[in-house]
Amino acid sequence: MPGKVCGLDLGRARVGVAISDELGIMAHPRGVISGKNQPDLLRALSELVEKEEIERFVIGLPLDMKGGEGDAAKKARDLAQRIADRTGVDVELVDERLSTVDARRKLAAGDVHGKKAKAHIDEASAVVILQSWLDARRA
């Protein structure tokens, strides 16, 4: 059976995590990992690879609205390479423009607002990133 795909929404404080089902159809939220300490983050992702049989990471690449790359995109590329090196798993960067907006909209549609929404926005963004990637692969 093929492994699962893990979607990540990289943030300075928190990294949102989503994991696909075994069939590669649905993205499921898996909480957040602290992004403040990079060695701890890399260790946690390595453990996740083993525990969940992750075969690929899909990581949001923060492009500007014109599709250009700034400092945030450069940092995301650097961290993505570190994740690949540490875990030995393939990493794919995907355009994450508007993923947070979409995640907020979906949380609001589920009647999740205020502090509760803020607590879940990172993992919701990871779900949006991964689900978009899964849908594009099936199309």
Beta strands, then each sheet from edge to edge (+ up, - down):
strand 1: 4-9
strand 2: 14-20
strand 3: 27-34
strand 4: 54-61
strand 5: 90-95
sheet 1: 3+ 2- 1+ 4+ 5+
end
